[in-house]
């Protein structure tokens, strides 16, 4: 079974930067789509950024220009560089991996999440 582990969450001040990482292991399928989602208290989980196997990226409007998603060599690690953090970025950040570029299907696997807290 695929294991997905996130790291890098922290408590920071507004304007600071953070780098989140995600490592997928023991996958029986080739990983195509990878993404970061986040869920703030009382809110639904939302897509932050995604990247396909070929490197095509997609960002939520409110993180464009501030966040950068990238894949590591081998395609099983995922990073999210977050600059100019705002209090509204406070959430649990989840990594998702999938055999499909659009992260659809029952094999899409999620990590346990890492907490990012931004104070003003």
C-alpha positions as CSV (number, residue, x, y, z in Angstrom):
1,X,0.0,0.0,0.0
2,X,1.2,3.5,-0.9
3,X,2.6,5.5,2.0
4,X,2.4,9.3,1.8
5,X,4.2,11.4,4.4
6,X,4.2,15.1,4.6
7,X,6.7,17.3,6.5
8,X,7.7,20.9,6.9
9,X,4.7,22.4,8.6
10,X,5.4,25.1,11.2
11,X,4.1,28.2,13.0
12,X,5.4,31.3,11.3
13,X,4.7,35.1,11.0
14,X,3.0,36.7,8.1
15,X,5.4,37.4,5.3
16,X,7.6,34.4,6.2
17,X,8.3,31.4,3.9
18,X,8.0,27.7,4.4
19,X,8.8,24.6,2.3
20,X,6.6,21.6,2.6
21,X,7.8,18.2,1.4
22,X,6.0,14.9,0.6
23,X,7.4,11.5,0.1
24,X,5.5,8.6,-1.5
25,X,6.8,5.1,-1.0
26,X,5.7,1.5,-1.6
27,X,3.6,2.5,-4.5
28,X,2.5,-0.3,-6.8
29,X,1.4,2.1,-9.4
30,X,3.4,4.7,-11.4
31,X,2.7,8.1,-9.8
32,X,1.3,10.5,-12.3
33,X,-0.6,13.3,-10.6
34,X,0.6,14.8,-7.3
35,X,-1.0,17.7,-5.5
36,X,-1.2,19.7,-2.3
37,X,-4.6,20.4,-0.7
38,X,-5.4,22.3,2.4
39,X,-8.2,22.4,4.9
40,X,-8.7,25.3,7.3
41,X,-10.9,24.8,10.4
42,X,-14.5,24.7,9.5
43,X,-13.8,24.8,5.8
44,X,-13.8,22.2,3.0
45,X,-10.6,20.8,1.7
46,X,-9.4,22.8,-1.3
47,X,-6.8,22.3,-4.0
48,X,-3.7,24.5,-3.5
49,X,-1.5,23.3,-6.4
50,X,-1.0,20.2,-8.6
51,X,1.6,18.9,-11.0
52,X,1.4,16.2,-13.6
53,X,4.0,13.6,-14.4
54,X,5.1,15.7,-17.4
55,X,5.5,18.8,-15.1
56,X,2.3,20.8,-15.9
57,X,1.2,22.8,-12.9
58,X,-2.0,24.3,-11.7
59,X,-2.5,26.7,-8.8
60,X,-5.4,28.1,-6.8
61,X,-5.9,31.8,-7.6
62,X,-5.0,33.0,-4.1
63,X,-1.6,31.3,-4.1
64,X,-0.4,32.1,-7.6
65,X,2.8,34.0,-7.6
66,X,3.5,33.1,-3.9
67,X,3.6,29.3,-4.0
68,X,5.7,27.0,-6.2
69,X,5.0,23.2,-6.6
70,X,7.8,20.9,-7.8
71,X,8.5,17.2,-8.1
72,X,11.8,15.6,-7.0
73,X,13.9,13.4,-9.2
74,X,12.2,10.0,-9.6
75,X,8.8,11.5,-9.4
76,X,7.8,10.3,-5.9
77,X,8.6,13.3,-3.9
78,X,6.7,16.6,-3.9
79,X,7.6,20.0,-2.6
80,X,5.7,23.2,-2.0
81,X,7.6,26.4,-1.6
82,X,5.4,29.0,0.1
83,X,6.5,32.6,0.1
84,X,4.8,35.7,1.5
85,X,2.6,33.7,3.8
86,X,-0.7,35.2,5.1
87,X,-2.9,34.3,8.0
88,X,-5.4,33.0,5.5
89,X,-2.9,30.3,4.6
90,X,-3.3,28.7,8.0
91,X,-4.5,25.1,7.4
92,X,-3.6,21.5,7.5
93,X,-1.8,20.8,4.2
94,X,-2.3,17.4,2.6
95,X,-0.3,15.7,-0.1
96,X,-2.1,13.5,-2.6
97,X,-0.7,11.1,-5.2
98,X,-2.4,9.2,-8.0
99,X,-1.9,7.0,-11.0
100,X,-3.9,9.6,-12.9
101,X,-2.7,13.1,-13.8
102,X,-6.0,14.6,-12.7
103,X,-5.9,12.8,-9.4
104,X,-9.1,11.0,-10.1
105,X,-9.9,7.4,-9.2
106,X,-10.0,5.1,-6.2
107,X,-6.2,4.7,-6.0
108,X,-5.6,8.3,-5.1
109,X,-3.8,8.3,-1.8
110,X,-3.6,11.0,0.9
111,X,-1.1,11.7,3.6
112,X,-2.0,12.6,7.2
113,X,-1.3,16.2,6.7
114,X,1.1,18.8,8.2
115,X,-0.1,21.9,10.0
116,X,0.8,25.4,8.8
117,X,-0.1,28.3,11.1
118,X,0.5,31.9,10.1
119,X,0.1,34.7,12.6
120,X,-0.3,38.3,11.8
